[in-house]
Amino acid sequence: MTTGQLPLVAALDVGGTHIKAAVLAANGAVLHCDSADTRAERGPEAVLETVLELARTLVRDHRPAAVGIAVPGLVDEAAGVCRFAANLGWRDVPVRRWAEEELGLPVALGHDVRAGGLAEARLGAGRDCGSFLFVPVGTGIAGAIVLDGRAVTGRHGGAGELGHLPVRPEGPPCGCGGFGCVEAVASASAVARRYRLLARLSPEEKVSAEQVQLRAQAGDELAARVWREAVAALADGLATAVTLLDPERLVIGGGLSRAGAALTDPLHRELKARLTFQTCPELALAELGHRAGSLGAGLLALDLLHATDRAGERA
């Protein structure tokens, strides 16, 4: 289906909890949204079938010209293969080939965070910026290096893993197998876990990172300590990234970004205190929220169409 003579694309962002889907116009406008539960406990094949089923519905109802799929983990975008995604149970899954065979359309495969960075670059907090680092801080912490509107992938698809920079060598274990990584100290899950441990809460007493931050603002000294530790660890990781990449802007997203100035103000102060000769970049909050991944997947599909058109013109 087209709007006028411009093609539509379908987009899917595959997460550990939900699969978000959308249909985008050529200008990036969202025309339709849908979602499904991932239910990863069913196994990797069942998850992939849910992705393809949702894609089939979008193709049937909207007749897009291409499909973009964003997935977590280690993604070989050139080969169209998800090398490893722990929360999906995927290893060496040829997502692009299987989706193209199933849907009969060209498919672009991308990494979920890099897709989110691409969307922020073109439609969100990085639209007027030549280079920036997109850092979603949620259950985990990741990063996307965006230069001139394109996300850097690295030789093996692992560029931007800021969450696994070790900043506290004697710190808590990280899911990657290391110790004291940024993610193990400064992610939302780490903040909540640290507070529960220090406050000696029972397993039945649930507390989120957002609640820890609110308690800190209300004068809870233990919560304030945990929040300060998390901000300091994140600043350490960002200082390393700034030294290596010299970005114009840092765009902070993910669930923890909902704290707003309670996160960005102390983070900016801590980052400036760590930098000597380096220029401290601007610090901004992401604008697209949970839609960034699916929007980015749609942009990858549009890029694929444009590249195909250019190739046809040259032929």
C-alpha positions as CSV (number, residue, x, y, z in Angstrom):
1,M,0.0,0.0,0.0
2,T,1.2,3.5,-0.7
3,T,0.2,7.0,0.4
4,G,0.1,8.9,-2.9
5,Q,3.2,7.4,-4.6
6,L,5.2,7.0,-1.4
7,P,5.7,3.6,0.1
8,L,4.8,2.4,3.6
9,V,7.0,0.2,5.7
10,A,6.3,-2.2,8.5
11,A,8.5,-2.1,11.6
12,L,8.9,-4.5,14.6
13,D,11.0,-4.0,17.7
14,V,11.5,-7.3,19.5
15,G,12.0,-7.0,23.2
16,G,12.3,-9.5,26.0
17,T,8.8,-8.6,27.3
18,H,6.9,-7.1,24.3
19,I,7.1,-7.0,20.5
20,K,6.2,-3.5,19.4
21,A,5.0,-3.0,15.8
22,A,4.2,0.0,13.6
23,V,3.5,1.0,10.1
24,L,5.4,4.1,8.9
25,A,4.9,6.5,6.1
26,A,7.9,7.6,4.0
27,N,8.4,10.7,6.2
28,G,8.5,8.6,9.4
29,A,5.0,9.4,10.5
30,V,3.4,6.5,12.4
31,L,0.1,5.3,10.8
32,H,-0.6,2.3,12.9
33,C,0.7,0.6,16.1
34,D,0.3,-2.9,17.4
35,S,2.0,-5.2,19.9
36,A,2.3,-8.7,21.2
37,D,3.7,-10.3,24.3
38,T,7.1,-12.0,23.7
39,R,6.7,-14.8,26.2
40,A,10.3,-15.9,25.8
41,E,9.7,-18.8,28.2
42,R,8.0,-20.7,25.3
43,G,11.4,-21.1,23.6
44,P,13.3,-19.3,20.7
45,E,11.2,-20.9,17.8
46,A,7.9,-19.8,19.4
47,V,9.2,-16.3,19.8
48,L,10.3,-16.1,16.2
49,E,6.9,-17.4,15.1
50,T,5.2,-14.7,17.1
51,V,7.4,-12.1,15.4
52,L,6.5,-13.5,12.0
53,E,2.8,-13.7,12.8
54,L,2.7,-10.1,13.8
55,A,4.6,-9.2,10.6
56,R,2.2,-11.2,8.5
57,T,-0.7,-9.3,9.9
58,L,0.9,-5.9,9.1
59,V,1.7,-7.0,5.6
60,R,-1.8,-8.3,5.0
61,D,-3.6,-5.3,6.4
62,H,-1.3,-2.5,5.2
63,R,0.7,-3.9,2.2
64,P,4.1,-2.3,3.0
65,A,6.9,-2.2,0.5
66,A,9.5,-3.4,3.1
67,V,9.9,-4.5,6.7
68,G,12.3,-3.5,9.4
69,I,13.0,-5.7,12.4
70,A,15.1,-4.6,15.4
71,V,16.3,-7.2,17.9
72,P,18.5,-7.2,21.0
73,G,21.8,-8.9,21.6
74,L,24.7,-9.3,19.1
75,V,23.4,-8.5,15.7
76,D,25.2,-9.0,12.4
77,E,23.3,-6.5,10.4
78,A,25.2,-7.1,7.1
79,A,24.4,-10.9,7.2
80,G,20.9,-10.4,8.6
81,V,21.7,-12.7,11.5
82,C,21.0,-12.4,15.3
83,R,24.2,-14.0,16.6
84,F,23.1,-14.1,20.2
85,A,20.2,-12.7,22.2
86,A,20.1,-14.1,25.7
87,N,16.6,-12.8,26.7
88,L,15.1,-14.4,23.5
89,G,17.0,-17.6,23.6
90,W,18.3,-16.9,20.1
91,R,21.7,-18.0,18.7
92,D,22.7,-17.6,15.1
93,V,19.1,-17.0,13.9
94,P,19.0,-15.9,10.2
95,V,16.1,-13.5,10.9
96,R,16.3,-11.6,7.7
97,R,16.3,-14.6,5.4
98,W,13.5,-16.4,7.2
99,A,11.4,-13.2,7.3
100,E,12.0,-12.5,3.6
101,E,11.0,-16.0,2.7
102,E,7.9,-15.8,4.9
103,L,6.7,-12.3,3.9
104,G,7.9,-12.1,0.3
105,L,9.3,-8.6,1.0
106,P,12.7,-7.1,1.5
107,V,13.7,-7.0,5.2
108,A,16.2,-4.9,7.1
109,L,17.5,-6.3,10.3
110,G,19.0,-4.0,13.0
111,H,20.1,-3.9,16.6
112,D,17.4,-2.5,18.9
113,V,19.5,0.2,20.6
114,R,21.2,1.3,17.4
115,A,17.8,1.5,15.7
116,G,16.6,3.7,18.6
117,G,19.7,5.9,18.2
118,L,18.9,6.2,14.5
119,A,15.3,7.3,15.3
120,E,16.5,9.8,17.8
121,A,19.0,11.1,15.2
122,R,16.4,11.7,12.6
123,L,13.2,12.3,14.5
124,G,14.1,13.0,18.1
125,A,16.7,14.6,20.4
126,G,19.6,14.3,17.9
127,R,17.9,15.8,14.7
128,D,20.1,18.9,14.6
129,C,23.3,17.1,15.8
130,G,26.1,15.6,13.8
131,S,27.4,13.2,16.4
132,F,25.9,11.9,19.6
133,L,25.8,9.0,21.9
134,F,22.4,7.5,22.7
135,V,22.4,5.8,26.1
136,P,19.2,4.0,27.2
137,V,19.3,3.5,31.0
138,G,16.7,0.9,32.0
139,T,16.8,-2.7,33.1
140,G,20.2,-2.7,31.5
141,I,22.4,0.0,29.9
142,A,23.5,0.1,26.3
143,G,24.7,2.7,23.8
144,A,24.5,3.7,20.2
145,I,27.2,5.8,18.5
146,V,25.5,7.9,15.9
147,L,27.6,9.8,13.3
148,D,26.1,11.9,10.6
149,G,22.7,10.2,11.0
150,R,24.0,6.7,11.0
151,A,24.7,4.3,13.8
152,V,28.1,2.7,14.0
153,T,28.0,-1.1,14.2
154,G,31.6,-2.1,14.7
155,R,33.4,-5.0,13.0
156,H,31.4,-7.7,14.9
157,G,28.2,-5.8,15.6
158,G,29.1,-4.9,19.1
159,A,29.8,-1.2,19.0
160,G,28.4,1.0,21.7
161,E,28.2,-1.5,24.7
162,L,28.8,1.2,27.2
163,G,27.0,-0.7,29.9
164,H,29.8,-3.2,30.0
165,L,32.6,-0.8,30.6
166,P,34.1,-1.9,34.0
167,V,34.0,1.1,36.4
168,R,34.0,-0.7,39.8
169,P,36.5,-3.6,39.4
170,E,35.6,-4.9,42.9
171,G,31.9,-4.3,42.3
172,P,28.9,-6.6,41.9
173,P,28.8,-9.3,39.2
174,C,27.3,-8.3,35.8
175,G,25.2,-10.5,33.5
176,C,28.0,-10.3,30.9
177,G,30.3,-12.3,33.2
178,G,32.4,-9.3,34.4
179,F,32.4,-7.4,37.6
180,G,31.5,-3.8,38.4
181,C,30.3,-2.9,34.9
182,V,28.3,0.4,34.5
183,E,25.1,-1.7,34.1
184,A,25.8,-3.6,37.3
185,V,25.9,-0.4,39.3
186,A,23.9,2.3,37.5
187,S,21.0,0.5,35.7
188,A,17.4,0.7,37.0
189,S,17.6,-2.9,38.2
190,A,20.9,-2.3,39.9
191,V,19.6,0.8,41.7
192,A,16.6,-1.2,43.0
193,R,18.7,-4.2,43.9
194,R,21.3,-2.1,45.8
195,Y,18.6,-0.3,47.8
196,R,16.8,-3.5,48.8
197,L,20.1,-5.0,49.9
198,L,21.2,-2.0,52.0
199,A,17.7,-1.4,53.5
200,R,17.4,-5.1,54.3
201,L,14.0,-5.3,52.7
202,S,12.3,-8.7,52.6
203,P,11.7,-10.3,49.1
204,E,8.0,-9.3,49.4
205,E,8.9,-5.6,49.7
206,K,9.2,-4.5,46.1
207,V,10.8,-1.2,45.3
208,S,11.7,0.2,41.9
209,A,14.5,2.6,40.8
210,E,11.9,5.3,40.4
211,Q,10.8,4.8,44.0
212,V,14.4,4.9,45.2
213,Q,14.8,8.3,43.4
214,L,11.6,9.6,44.9
215,R,12.7,8.5,48.4
216,A,16.0,10.2,47.9
217,Q,14.3,13.5,47.0
218,A,12.1,13.0,50.1
219,G,15.1,12.9,52.4
220,D,15.8,9.1,52.6
221,E,19.6,9.1,53.2
222,L,20.1,5.5,52.2
223,A,18.2,6.1,48.9
224,A,20.2,9.3,48.3
225,R,23.4,7.3,48.7
226,V,22.3,4.6,46.3
227,W,21.3,7.2,43.7
228,R,24.6,9.1,44.1
229,E,26.5,5.9,43.6
230,A,24.6,5.1,40.4
231,V,25.0,8.6,39.0
232,A,28.8,8.5,39.7
233,A,29.2,5.1,38.0
234,L,27.3,6.3,35.0
235,A,29.4,9.4,34.8
236,D,32.5,7.3,34.9
237,G,31.4,5.2,31.9
238,L,30.3,8.3,30.0
239,A,33.6,10.0,30.7
240,T,35.4,7.1,29.0
241,A,33.0,7.3,26.1
242,V,33.5,11.1,25.7
243,T,37.3,10.7,25.8
244,L,37.2,8.0,23.0
245,L,34.4,9.5,20.8
246,D,34.2,13.2,21.5
247,P,30.4,13.4,20.8
248,E,28.6,16.6,20.4
249,R,25.7,15.5,22.6
250,L,24.8,12.7,25.0
251,V,21.1,11.6,24.7
252,I,19.9,9.7,27.8
253,G,16.9,7.4,27.3
254,G,15.3,4.4,28.9
255,G,13.1,4.1,32.0
256,L,15.5,5.9,34.3
257,S,15.4,9.0,32.1
258,R,11.9,9.6,33.4
259,A,13.6,11.0,36.5
260,G,14.4,14.1,34.3
261,A,16.5,16.8,36.0
262,A,17.0,14.6,39.1
263,L,19.2,12.4,36.9
264,T,20.6,14.8,34.3
265,D,21.6,17.7,36.6
266,P,23.9,15.6,38.9
267,L,25.0,13.5,36.0
268,H,26.2,16.6,34.1
269,R,28.0,17.9,37.2
270,E,29.7,14.5,37.8
271,L,30.7,14.2,34.1
272,K,32.2,17.7,34.0
273,A,34.2,17.0,37.2
274,R,35.8,14.0,35.5
275,L,36.8,15.7,32.3
276,T,40.0,17.7,32.0
277,F,41.1,18.5,28.4
278,Q,37.9,17.0,26.9
279,T,35.0,19.1,25.8
280,C,31.9,18.3,27.9
281,P,29.1,17.5,25.5
282,E,25.5,18.7,25.8
283,L,23.3,16.4,27.8
284,A,19.7,15.9,26.6
285,L,16.8,13.5,27.4
286,A,15.6,11.2,24.6
287,E,12.3,12.3,23.0
288,L,10.9,9.2,21.5
289,G,10.5,7.0,24.6
290,H,9.5,3.3,24.1
291,R,8.7,4.0,20.4
292,A,12.4,4.6,19.4
293,G,13.2,1.0,18.5
294,S,10.2,0.5,16.3
295,L,10.6,3.9,14.6
296,G,14.3,3.0,14.0
297,A,13.3,-0.3,12.5
298,G,11.0,1.5,10.1
299,L,13.7,3.9,9.2
300,L,16.0,1.0,8.4
301,A,13.3,-0.4,6.1
302,L,13.0,3.0,4.4
303,D,16.8,3.2,3.9
304,L,16.7,-0.3,2.4
305,L,14.1,0.9,-0.1
306,H,16.0,4.0,-1.0
307,A,19.2,2.0,-1.5
308,T,17.3,-0.4,-3.8
309,D,16.0,2.5,-5.8
310,R,19.4,4.1,-6.2
311,A,20.8,0.7,-7.3
312,G,18.1,0.5,-9.9
313,E,18.8,3.9,-11.2
314,R,22.4,3.1,-11.7
315,A,21.7,-0.2,-13.5
